[in-house]
Amino acid sequence: GIAGPSATDRIVVGDHGTAFHYDGMTWTPEAVPATKSVRSVWYNGTRAMAVGEDGVAMVREQGLWRAIPTNTTRFLRHVFGISWDRLYAVGDSGTLLRWDGQSFATMAVPVTHNLRGGISRSPFDHWVVGDVGTILHLEGGAWVKQFPATLNDIRAVHAVDNVLYFAGELGLAYHRDGESWTPMLTSNPEFWLGLGGEDELVAVGEFGTIAEGRR
């Protein structure tokens, strides 16, 4: 996982409790209270949250990492949100946790599939994706399952210029304008594993695949 507010302030996390901070010149290793795989990190330049294997979660404040309880041992695959006091962590077997700046609380979801990714586009617009075509949207405090555009596994969700994208198994990719999902043509027959980009959409996949998204 990688996150940060600028090109000169980034945090990356990975296997065996690996964490590094980048200041624009140097990658500096940081001591973390975890030996498990850490899969995802959220970082706003002041505080960071990282999650991973066996329900591990860690908070970084003033440059120091500390472990925090999640009350789950399920693999947490992704952490996302727009502010420190409203983050979400998603993981295996329909695990979805909300962080209020002090502690995690479990939220009910209408699926038991593994949840893989999520995005907050505003304080009122939050999305989660996962296996078997799972797409969830937070509506009135409850996570509501959306009509699936696919039954294939979805690994990533991202937004560029107010357009929502998701991608996953068998090279599937969709974008959402208004209320409908529209398929996108791709040249990748394998898994798309991640989406990113600010001014343009970039997808990464298995076997070193990197692609630029165009509608």
Buried (B, 14 or more C-beta within 10 A) or exposed (E): BBBBEEEEBBBBBBEEBBBBBBEEEEEEEBEBEBEBBBBBBBBBEEBBBBBBBBBBBBBBEEEEBEEBEBEBEBBBBBBBBBEBEBBBBBBBEBBBBBBEEEEBEEBEBEBBBBBBBBBBEEEEBBBBBBBBBBBBEBEEEEBEBBEEBBEBBBBBBBBBEEBBBBBBBEBBBBBBEEEEBEEBEBEBEEBBBBBEBEEEBBBBBEEEBEBEBEE
